[in-house]
Amino acid sequence: MNEQTLVYMILVIRRSISLMIMFMIMRMAMLHRTMGMFMIVGNYLYRGLTMSTRTTFAHNHLPMPTR
């Protein structure tokens, strides 16, 4: 009983992990443009937040890129 349930759980976990990997690959292949746009927007937001919150620290210690 316990061994059967363990084997069944392992099989279910393996199948779910493989399905998750396939789903992630398909999502990345389908939404490549949107992911790129989201990455660019997130990068701009992160840069704006860092520049607005820590301008003195960035200008004193970090060489900031012009773009």
Phi and psi in radians as a Rosetta constraint file:
Dihedral C 1 N 2 CA 2 C 2 CIRCULARHARMONIC -1.148 0.35
Dihedral N 2 CA 2 C 2 N 3 CIRCULARHARMONIC -0.738 0.35
Dihedral C 2 N 3 CA 3 C 3 CIRCULARHARMONIC -1.118 0.35
Dihedral N 3 CA 3 C 3 N 4 CIRCULARHARMONIC -0.715 0.35
Dihedral C 3 N 4 CA 4 C 4 CIRCULARHARMONIC -1.110 0.35
Dihedral N 4 CA 4 C 4 N 5 CIRCULARHARMONIC -0.745 0.35
Dihedral C 4 N 5 CA 5 C 5 CIRCULARHARMONIC -1.156 0.35
Dihedral N 5 CA 5 C 5 N 6 CIRCULARHARMONIC -0.655 0.35
Dihedral C 5 N 6 CA 6 C 6 CIRCULARHARMONIC -1.108 0.35
Dihedral N 6 CA 6 C 6 N 7 CIRCULARHARMONIC -0.805 0.35
Dihedral C 6 N 7 CA 7 C 7 CIRCULARHARMONIC -1.083 0.35
Dihedral N 7 CA 7 C 7 N 8 CIRCULARHARMONIC -0.723 0.35
Dihedral C 7 N 8 CA 8 C 8 CIRCULARHARMONIC -1.122 0.35
Dihedral N 8 CA 8 C 8 N 9 CIRCULARHARMONIC -0.736 0.35
Dihedral C 8 N 9 CA 9 C 9 CIRCULARHARMONIC -1.118 0.35
Dihedral N 9 CA 9 C 9 N 10 CIRCULARHARMONIC -0.703 0.35
Dihedral C 9 N 10 CA 10 C 10 CIRCULARHARMONIC -1.120 0.35
Dihedral N 10 CA 10 C 10 N 11 CIRCULARHARMONIC -0.742 0.35
Dihedral C 10 N 11 CA 11 C 11 CIRCULARHARMONIC -1.111 0.35
Dihedral N 11 CA 11 C 11 N 12 CIRCULARHARMONIC -0.741 0.35
Dihedral C 11 N 12 CA 12 C 12 CIRCULARHARMONIC -1.133 0.35
Dihedral N 12 CA 12 C 12 N 13 CIRCULARHARMONIC -0.711 0.35
Dihedral C 12 N 13 CA 13 C 13 CIRCULARHARMONIC -1.139 0.35
Dihedral N 13 CA 13 C 13 N 14 CIRCULARHARMONIC -0.720 0.35
Dihedral C 13 N 14 CA 14 C 14 CIRCULARHARMONIC -1.100 0.35
Dihedral N 14 CA 14 C 14 N 15 CIRCULARHARMONIC -0.782 0.35
Dihedral C 14 N 15 CA 15 C 15 CIRCULARHARMONIC -1.134 0.35
Dihedral N 15 CA 15 C 15 N 16 CIRCULARHARMONIC -0.707 0.35
Dihedral C 15 N 16 CA 16 C 16 CIRCULARHARMONIC -1.145 0.35
Dihedral N 16 CA 16 C 16 N 17 CIRCULARHARMONIC -0.685 0.35
Dihedral C 16 N 17 CA 17 C 17 CIRCULARHARMONIC -1.156 0.35
Dihedral N 17 CA 17 C 17 N 18 CIRCULARHARMONIC -0.734 0.35
Dihedral C 17 N 18 CA 18 C 18 CIRCULARHARMONIC -1.135 0.35
Dihedral N 18 CA 18 C 18 N 19 CIRCULARHARMONIC -0.694 0.35
Dihedral C 18 N 19 CA 19 C 19 CIRCULARHARMONIC -1.142 0.35
Dihedral N 19 CA 19 C 19 N 20 CIRCULARHARMONIC -0.693 0.35
Dihedral C 19 N 20 CA 20 C 20 CIRCULARHARMONIC -1.099 0.35
Dihedral N 20 CA 20 C 20 N 21 CIRCULARHARMONIC -0.728 0.35
Dihedral C 20 N 21 CA 21 C 21 CIRCULARHARMONIC -1.120 0.35
Dihedral N 21 CA 21 C 21 N 22 CIRCULARHARMONIC -0.775 0.35
Dihedral C 21 N 22 CA 22 C 22 CIRCULARHARMONIC -1.087 0.35
Dihedral N 22 CA 22 C 22 N 23 CIRCULARHARMONIC -0.744 0.35
Dihedral C 22 N 23 CA 23 C 23 CIRCULARHARMONIC -1.109 0.35
Dihedral N 23 CA 23 C 23 N 24 CIRCULARHARMONIC -0.721 0.35
Dihedral C 23 N 24 CA 24 C 24 CIRCULARHARMONIC -1.128 0.35
Dihedral N 24 CA 24 C 24 N 25 CIRCULARHARMONIC -0.721 0.35
Dihedral C 24 N 25 CA 25 C 25 CIRCULARHARMONIC -1.129 0.35
Dihedral N 25 CA 25 C 25 N 26 CIRCULARHARMONIC -0.750 0.35
Dihedral C 25 N 26 CA 26 C 26 CIRCULARHARMONIC -1.139 0.35
Dihedral N 26 CA 26 C 26 N 27 CIRCULARHARMONIC -0.687 0.35
Dihedral C 26 N 27 CA 27 C 27 CIRCULARHARMONIC -1.140 0.35
Dihedral N 27 CA 27 C 27 N 28 CIRCULARHARMONIC -0.739 0.35
Dihedral C 27 N 28 CA 28 C 28 CIRCULARHARMONIC -1.159 0.35
Dihedral N 28 CA 28 C 28 N 29 CIRCULARHARMONIC -0.640 0.35
Dihedral C 28 N 29 CA 29 C 29 CIRCULARHARMONIC -1.231 0.35
Dihedral N 29 CA 29 C 29 N 30 CIRCULARHARMONIC -0.643 0.35
Dihedral C 29 N 30 CA 30 C 30 CIRCULARHARMONIC -1.395 0.35
Dihedral N 30 CA 30 C 30 N 31 CIRCULARHARMONIC -0.747 0.35
Dihedral C 30 N 31 CA 31 C 31 CIRCULARHARMONIC -1.810 0.35
Dihedral N 31 CA 31 C 31 N 32 CIRCULARHARMONIC 0.709 0.35
Dihedral C 31 N 32 CA 32 C 32 CIRCULARHARMONIC -1.166 0.35
Dihedral N 32 CA 32 C 32 N 33 CIRCULARHARMONIC -0.713 0.35
Dihedral C 32 N 33 CA 33 C 33 CIRCULARHARMONIC -1.152 0.35
Dihedral N 33 CA 33 C 33 N 34 CIRCULARHARMONIC -0.826 0.35
Dihedral C 33 N 34 CA 34 C 34 CIRCULARHARMONIC -1.136 0.35
Dihedral N 34 CA 34 C 34 N 35 CIRCULARHARMONIC -0.654 0.35
Dihedral C 34 N 35 CA 35 C 35 CIRCULARHARMONIC -1.124 0.35
Dihedral N 35 CA 35 C 35 N 36 CIRCULARHARMONIC -0.714 0.35
Dihedral C 35 N 36 CA 36 C 36 CIRCULARHARMONIC -1.105 0.35
Dihedral N 36 CA 36 C 36 N 37 CIRCULARHARMONIC -0.739 0.35
Dihedral C 36 N 37 CA 37 C 37 CIRCULARHARMONIC -1.111 0.35
Dihedral N 37 CA 37 C 37 N 38 CIRCULARHARMONIC -0.716 0.35
Dihedral C 37 N 38 CA 38 C 38 CIRCULARHARMONIC -1.132 0.35
Dihedral N 38 CA 38 C 38 N 39 CIRCULARHARMONIC -0.675 0.35
Dihedral C 38 N 39 CA 39 C 39 CIRCULARHARMONIC -1.121 0.35
Dihedral N 39 CA 39 C 39 N 40 CIRCULARHARMONIC -0.748 0.35
Dihedral C 39 N 40 CA 40 C 40 CIRCULARHARMONIC -1.142 0.35
Dihedral N 40 CA 40 C 40 N 41 CIRCULARHARMONIC -0.769 0.35
Dihedral C 40 N 41 CA 41 C 41 CIRCULARHARMONIC -1.129 0.35
Dihedral N 41 CA 41 C 41 N 42 CIRCULARHARMONIC -0.722 0.35
Dihedral C 41 N 42 CA 42 C 42 CIRCULARHARMONIC -1.122 0.35
Dihedral N 42 CA 42 C 42 N 43 CIRCULARHARMONIC -0.655 0.35
Dihedral C 42 N 43 CA 43 C 43 CIRCULARHARMONIC -1.133 0.35
Dihedral N 43 CA 43 C 43 N 44 CIRCULARHARMONIC -0.754 0.35
Dihedral C 43 N 44 CA 44 C 44 CIRCULARHARMONIC -1.131 0.35
Dihedral N 44 CA 44 C 44 N 45 CIRCULARHARMONIC -0.723 0.35
Dihedral C 44 N 45 CA 45 C 45 CIRCULARHARMONIC -1.125 0.35
Dihedral N 45 CA 45 C 45 N 46 CIRCULARHARMONIC -0.770 0.35
Dihedral C 45 N 46 CA 46 C 46 CIRCULARHARMONIC -1.103 0.35
Dihedral N 46 CA 46 C 46 N 47 CIRCULARHARMONIC -0.710 0.35
Dihedral C 46 N 47 CA 47 C 47 CIRCULARHARMONIC -1.151 0.35
Dihedral N 47 CA 47 C 47 N 48 CIRCULARHARMONIC -0.729 0.35
Dihedral C 47 N 48 CA 48 C 48 CIRCULARHARMONIC -1.129 0.35
Dihedral N 48 CA 48 C 48 N 49 CIRCULARHARMONIC -0.701 0.35
Dihedral C 48 N 49 CA 49 C 49 CIRCULARHARMONIC -1.131 0.35
Dihedral N 49 CA 49 C 49 N 50 CIRCULARHARMONIC -0.807 0.35
Dihedral C 49 N 50 CA 50 C 50 CIRCULARHARMONIC -1.123 0.35
Dihedral N 50 CA 50 C 50 N 51 CIRCULARHARMONIC -0.712 0.35
Dihedral C 50 N 51 CA 51 C 51 CIRCULARHARMONIC -1.197 0.35
Dihedral N 51 CA 51 C 51 N 52 CIRCULARHARMONIC -0.636 0.35
Dihedral C 51 N 52 CA 52 C 52 CIRCULARHARMONIC -1.340 0.35
Dihedral N 52 CA 52 C 52 N 53 CIRCULARHARMONIC -0.590 0.35
Dihedral C 52 N 53 CA 53 C 53 CIRCULARHARMONIC -1.530 0.35
Dihedral N 53 CA 53 C 53 N 54 CIRCULARHARMONIC -0.676 0.35
Dihedral C 53 N 54 CA 54 C 54 CIRCULARHARMONIC -2.196 0.35
Dihedral N 54 CA 54 C 54 N 55 CIRCULARHARMONIC 1.009 0.35
Dihedral C 54 N 55 CA 55 C 55 CIRCULARHARMONIC -1.218 0.35
Dihedral N 55 CA 55 C 55 N 56 CIRCULARHARMONIC -0.770 0.35
Dihedral C 55 N 56 CA 56 C 56 CIRCULARHARMONIC -1.138 0.35
Dihedral N 56 CA 56 C 56 N 57 CIRCULARHARMONIC -0.760 0.35
Dihedral C 56 N 57 CA 57 C 57 CIRCULARHARMONIC -1.109 0.35
Dihedral N 57 CA 57 C 57 N 58 CIRCULARHARMONIC -0.760 0.35
Dihedral C 57 N 58 CA 58 C 58 CIRCULARHARMONIC -1.133 0.35
Dihedral N 58 CA 58 C 58 N 59 CIRCULARHARMONIC -0.769 0.35
Dihedral C 58 N 59 CA 59 C 59 CIRCULARHARMONIC -1.252 0.35
Dihedral N 59 CA 59 C 59 N 60 CIRCULARHARMONIC -0.498 0.35
Dihedral C 59 N 60 CA 60 C 60 CIRCULARHARMONIC -1.474 0.35
Dihedral N 60 CA 60 C 60 N 61 CIRCULARHARMONIC -0.599 0.35
Dihedral C 60 N 61 CA 61 C 61 CIRCULARHARMONIC -2.023 0.35
Dihedral N 61 CA 61 C 61 N 62 CIRCULARHARMONIC -0.479 0.35
Dihedral C 61 N 62 CA 62 C 62 CIRCULARHARMONIC -1.998 0.35
Dihedral N 62 CA 62 C 62 N 63 CIRCULARHARMONIC 2.329 0.35
Dihedral C 62 N 63 CA 63 C 63 CIRCULARHARMONIC -1.271 0.35
Dihedral N 63 CA 63 C 63 N 64 CIRCULARHARMONIC 1.857 0.35
Dihedral C 63 N 64 CA 64 C 64 CIRCULARHARMONIC -1.461 0.35
Dihedral N 64 CA 64 C 64 N 65 CIRCULARHARMONIC 2.386 0.35
Dihedral C 64 N 65 CA 65 C 65 CIRCULARHARMONIC -1.237 0.35
Dihedral N 65 CA 65 C 65 N 66 CIRCULARHARMONIC 2.618 0.35
Dihedral C 65 N 66 CA 66 C 66 CIRCULARHARMONIC -1.204 0.35
Dihedral N 66 CA 66 C 66 N 67 CIRCULARHARMONIC -0.684 0.35
